[in-house]
Amino acid sequence: MTQNSDTRSAKMGRRRFLYGVAGAGVGLAASGAFAQQIDPSTGSPVYGTAEAGRAPDVGTFQIDPNADTRRNISSFRSRHWSEFFPELGVGVILADVNSKALHYWSGDQAVYRLFPCSIPVSEELTKRGKTEVVRKAEKPSWTPTADMRRRNPDLPLRVEGGSPDNPLGPFGLYLSWPAYLIHGTHDTRKIGRRSSSGCYGLYNEHITQLYGLAEVGTKVAIF
């Protein structure tokens, strides 16, 4: 009786092991398929799908959404504009790369806002220092940079504002550094993550608020 029971247990254990290996194989295959997708604008592995010829970040994101969701949370740090500028002027924006957060103060200090944001996908694409808002645009057009087009020659030369293929959202604040913006995004999965080619993205409702508050000449520090 004991021998038969041991034999049955061994067979059942072997079945469970084989089923487990098969299941793991399916999971690994699926995971491998995702890992093979590359963001044409950053060269980083991405998940999700994007139609051929569309903007590189439309429908894609660079961290598995099934992974630890805490990666999508900005860890806000308390910083003050006076750490970077001797006076407010017409206003100050601080972009905290480590915290993935953007702070705004109005010139009279009557308004303070704190927004989670997306940040550049790599240190190479991250530019730190002091700049300012030099232009504001509603429905900004998107022109892929020369570096983006070298990585992906199929990118369009230009995408008009308001197009579903445009990744800049409804409003953009242009900085004095060429091709650097603070803008909205249609892909909310990017907020709180390393997911851009150098810009700082906000939820569309947040860029709408900031666009109405920040004036041309607003000082910006990225650190």
C-alpha positions as CSV (number, residue, x, y, z in Angstrom):
1,M,0.0,0.0,0.0
2,T,2.8,2.4,0.9
3,Q,4.7,1.5,-2.3
4,N,1.7,2.2,-4.5
5,S,1.0,5.5,-2.7
6,D,4.7,6.6,-3.1
7,T,4.6,5.7,-6.8
8,R,1.4,7.7,-7.4
9,S,2.8,10.6,-5.5
10,A,6.0,10.5,-7.5
11,K,4.0,10.5,-10.8
12,M,1.9,13.4,-9.6
13,G,4.9,15.3,-8.6
14,R,6.6,14.8,-11.9
15,R,3.4,16.0,-13.7
16,R,3.3,19.1,-11.6
17,F,7.0,19.8,-12.4
18,L,6.4,19.3,-16.2
19,Y,3.4,21.5,-16.1
20,G,5.3,24.1,-14.1
21,V,8.2,24.1,-16.6
22,A,5.7,24.4,-19.6
23,G,4.0,27.3,-17.9
24,A,7.3,29.0,-17.2
25,G,8.3,28.5,-20.8
26,V,5.1,30.2,-22.0
27,G,5.8,33.1,-19.6
28,L,9.4,33.4,-20.7
29,A,8.5,33.3,-24.4
30,A,5.9,36.1,-23.9
31,S,8.4,38.1,-21.8
32,G,11.0,37.7,-24.5
33,A,8.6,38.9,-27.2
34,F,8.0,42.1,-25.2
35,A,11.7,42.7,-24.5
36,Q,12.5,42.6,-28.2
37,Q,10.5,45.7,-28.9
38,I,12.7,48.8,-29.0
39,D,11.6,52.5,-28.8
40,P,12.9,54.0,-32.1
41,S,13.4,57.4,-30.5
42,T,15.4,56.3,-27.4
43,G,16.7,52.8,-28.3
44,S,15.3,51.4,-25.1
45,P,13.1,48.3,-24.7
46,V,9.4,49.1,-24.7
47,Y,6.1,47.3,-24.1
48,G,2.8,47.9,-25.8
49,T,2.3,48.4,-29.5
50,A,2.6,51.3,-31.9
51,E,1.5,51.4,-35.6
52,A,4.3,51.6,-38.2
53,G,5.1,55.2,-39.0
54,R,3.4,56.7,-35.9
55,A,5.2,58.8,-33.3
56,P,7.6,56.5,-31.4
57,D,5.9,56.9,-28.0
58,V,2.3,56.5,-29.2
59,G,0.9,53.4,-27.5
60,T,4.3,52.3,-26.0
61,F,5.8,52.5,-22.5
62,Q,9.2,51.5,-21.2
63,I,8.4,49.7,-17.9
64,D,6.3,46.6,-17.7
65,P,2.9,47.8,-16.3
66,N,2.5,44.4,-14.5
67,A,5.7,45.1,-12.6
68,D,6.0,46.9,-9.3
69,T,3.5,49.9,-9.7
70,R,5.6,51.9,-7.2
71,R,7.9,52.7,-10.1
72,N,5.2,54.9,-11.5
73,I,5.0,57.1,-8.3
74,S,7.0,60.2,-8.0
75,S,8.9,60.5,-4.7
76,F,8.4,64.2,-4.1
77,R,11.1,66.1,-2.2
78,S,10.6,69.5,-0.7
79,R,12.7,72.0,-2.6
80,H,12.5,75.8,-2.8
81,W,13.1,78.2,-5.6
82,S,15.5,80.2,-3.5
83,E,18.0,77.3,-3.6
84,F,18.5,78.1,-7.3
85,F,17.6,81.8,-8.0
86,P,18.1,85.0,-6.0
87,E,14.6,86.3,-6.9
88,L,11.4,84.9,-8.4
89,G,11.0,87.3,-11.3
90,V,7.8,86.4,-13.2
91,G,7.9,82.9,-11.7
92,V,10.1,79.8,-11.3
93,I,9.8,76.2,-12.4
94,L,12.0,73.5,-10.8
95,A,12.3,70.1,-12.5
96,D,13.6,67.5,-10.0
97,V,14.9,64.6,-12.1
98,N,15.4,62.2,-9.2
99,S,11.9,62.8,-7.7
100,K,10.3,62.9,-11.2
101,A,8.5,66.1,-10.1
102,L,8.0,69.6,-11.3
103,H,7.5,72.6,-8.9
104,Y,6.0,76.0,-9.9
105,W,5.9,79.3,-8.1
106,S,4.2,82.4,-9.4
107,G,6.1,85.7,-9.3
108,D,4.2,87.0,-6.3
109,Q,4.4,83.5,-4.5
110,A,0.6,83.5,-4.3
111,V,0.5,80.3,-6.4
112,Y,2.5,77.1,-5.8
113,R,1.9,73.9,-7.8
114,L,3.6,70.4,-7.6
115,F,3.2,68.0,-10.5
116,P,4.5,64.5,-11.2
117,C,6.3,64.3,-14.5
118,S,8.1,62.0,-16.9
119,I,11.8,62.4,-17.3
120,P,14.4,61.5,-19.9
121,V,15.0,57.8,-20.4
122,S,18.8,58.1,-19.8
123,E,21.4,60.3,-18.2
124,E,22.8,61.0,-21.7
125,L,19.5,62.6,-22.7
126,T,19.2,64.5,-19.5
127,K,20.3,68.1,-19.6
128,R,20.7,69.9,-16.2
129,G,21.1,73.5,-15.5
130,K,19.3,76.8,-15.6
131,T,17.1,78.0,-18.5
132,E,13.8,79.8,-19.0
133,V,10.5,79.6,-20.8
134,V,11.0,81.5,-24.1
135,R,7.8,80.5,-25.9
136,K,4.3,79.0,-25.2
137,A,2.3,77.1,-27.7
138,E,-1.2,75.6,-27.9
139,K,-1.3,72.3,-29.8
140,P,2.4,72.3,-30.4
141,S,3.7,70.7,-33.6
142,W,6.3,67.9,-33.2
143,T,9.5,67.8,-35.2
144,P,11.7,64.7,-34.5
145,T,15.3,65.8,-33.9
146,A,18.2,64.8,-36.2
147,D,19.3,62.2,-33.5
148,M,15.8,60.7,-33.5
149,R,15.7,60.4,-37.2
150,R,19.2,58.8,-37.3
151,R,17.9,56.2,-34.9
152,N,14.7,55.7,-36.9
153,P,14.7,57.1,-40.5
154,D,11.0,56.3,-40.8
155,L,9.9,59.0,-38.5
156,P,7.9,61.8,-40.1
157,L,9.6,65.2,-40.6
158,R,6.9,66.9,-38.8
159,V,3.5,66.2,-37.0
160,E,1.0,69.0,-36.7
161,G,-0.4,69.8,-33.3
162,G,-3.7,68.1,-32.4
163,S,-2.8,65.0,-34.5
164,P,-3.2,61.7,-32.6
165,D,0.4,60.9,-33.8
166,N,1.7,64.0,-31.9
167,P,3.2,63.0,-28.5
168,L,3.3,66.6,-27.1
169,G,-0.2,66.9,-25.8
170,P,-2.4,70.1,-25.9
171,F,0.2,72.6,-24.7
172,G,3.9,73.2,-24.7
173,L,6.4,75.5,-22.9
174,Y,9.5,75.9,-24.9
175,L,12.8,76.3,-23.1
176,S,15.8,78.3,-24.3
177,W,17.6,75.1,-25.0
178,P,16.6,74.0,-28.5
179,A,14.2,71.0,-28.7
180,Y,13.6,70.9,-24.9
181,L,10.0,71.4,-23.7
182,I,7.6,70.9,-20.9
183,H,4.5,69.5,-22.4
184,G,1.5,67.3,-22.0
185,T,1.2,63.6,-23.0
186,H,-1.6,61.4,-24.3
187,D,0.1,58.4,-22.7
188,T,-0.4,58.7,-18.9
189,R,1.7,55.6,-18.3
190,K,4.8,57.7,-18.9
191,I,4.3,60.0,-15.9
192,G,6.6,59.2,-13.1
193,R,8.9,57.2,-15.3
194,R,12.0,57.5,-17.4
195,S,10.3,57.7,-20.8
196,S,11.3,60.7,-22.8
197,S,14.0,61.8,-25.2
198,G,14.8,64.9,-23.1
199,C,11.6,66.7,-22.4
200,Y,9.4,66.7,-19.3
201,G,5.9,65.5,-19.7
202,L,2.9,66.2,-17.5
203,Y,-0.7,64.9,-17.4
204,N,-2.7,66.9,-19.9
205,E,-4.8,68.5,-17.1
206,H,-1.6,69.6,-15.3
207,I,0.0,71.1,-18.4
208,T,-3.3,72.9,-19.0
209,Q,-2.9,74.5,-15.5
210,L,0.7,75.2,-15.9
211,Y,0.3,76.8,-19.3
212,G,-2.3,79.2,-17.8
213,L,0.0,80.1,-14.9
214,A,3.6,80.2,-16.3
215,E,4.6,83.3,-18.3
216,V,7.2,83.7,-21.0
217,G,10.4,84.6,-19.0
218,T,9.6,82.1,-16.2
219,K,12.9,80.8,-14.8
220,V,13.6,77.1,-15.0
221,A,16.1,74.9,-13.1
222,I,16.6,71.3,-14.0
223,F,18.5,69.3,-11.4
